[in-house]
């Protein structure tokens, strides 16, 4: 059986900023509208983190069963490396989904039962990323789903759970967070282009090719800053979210200079740090703008 350290690595903690940032920004938007509620915010955070861990374990399980992870450049995978049997990783994914479901039920009870439907759709999307007979992650749709669920759904859903409204502000600030989450996926897939192409995993990075993917990644770091600046025209405190911009320089330089393998693992970590910093700062700026 895998060691605790290996199980932690399998949860892929570098991807957790994609779960934290939208909840922070959605809560900041709720505060800007004088609707912040602590308990729903905390439950939304549990749901987001549990779903992120669940999709990471589910991805490990599904890719491992398909043989996609037989040759990996990135962090170790539990099933692909043989460190843990598939049924154990599937159980870990199931337990994480269960935590998300229980927290989601509590969140729905405090705000709206319609959130149960949203939760079911989120769990289905998490599983079918690489699981099931038609995984959309193998059909160059991963980035679209990440933008929708880690951007629009997560941010606007967090705001709705606290305010029971769907304000335009929440949709606007969901865009930069969604795009940064897409950047996390894209730099991950850039690292794996060669291996994914060999096993028939048609990610967007495989379809675009290495050069275009590198340029698209940098655009995904730049456009969120522009959106924050535009929102800041009406709410100047939101410009606090731009203070994390220097964190984009190192991963962008690594990607543009042709970094590969371990260098792109560092770029992934840097992208995660940028996403988290933007989420924290933008959330604070939104709260101060109320």
C-alpha positions, 0 to 999 in steps of 0.5 A: 500500500502507498505511504501517507506521503504518497497518498498526499502526493496523489491528492495533488495539493498544488491544484488546491488553489483552484478550489480555494480561490473561487470561494474566496472571490465569491465570498468577497463578492457577497461581502461587497453586496453586504450579504457575507455569511460565514457558515455558508462560506465555510461549507462552500470551501469544504465542498470545493476542496473535497471535490478537487481532491475527489477529481484528482483521485478519480483522475488517478484511478481512471488514467491508471486503469486506461494505462495513460499514466504508464509513462509520466513526466509529472508527479507520481500517480498512485495507480499508474506507479503501482503504489496503490491498487485501483480499488483503494484509489477509487475508494479515496475518490468516493470518500472525497465525493461523499464529504463534498456531498454532505457539506453540499447538503448542509449548504443547500439547507442553509441557502437553497435546495436548488444547490443540490442539483448544482452539486450533482452536476459538479460531481458528475463533471468531476467523475467524467473528466477522465472516467466513464465511457466518454471522458471529456478530458480526452476530447479537448474539453477539459479547459472549457469545463474547468472555466465553467465549474472552477470559475462561473459555478464556483464563484457565482455559486458561493455568492448565491449561497450567501446572498441568494442572488445572482449578481453581475459582479459575481459573474465578472470576477468569476472570469479571472479566476476561471481563466487562471484555473484553466492556466493550471490545467494547460501548463499541466497538459503542456508538460504531458503533451508527448505522453498524452499524444502517444496514448491517444489522450487528445487534450487541448494542448495536444491539438494546439501543439507545443508552441501555441499552447505556450502562447495560450498559457501566457494569455491565460495569465494576462487576460485575468489581470485585464479583467480585474483592471476593468472591474476596478474602474467601478470598484477601485478597491478591486485593483488590490487583486493586481498586487499578485501580478508579479507572481506571473513572471516566473512561470510565464518566463519558464513556459515561454523559454521552452521549459520542459519536465521538472521545470514545468512542474515548477511552473505549475506550482507558480501558477497555483501560487498566482491563482491563490494570491489573486483569489485572496487579494481579489476577495479582500478588494471586493470585501473592501469595496462594499 
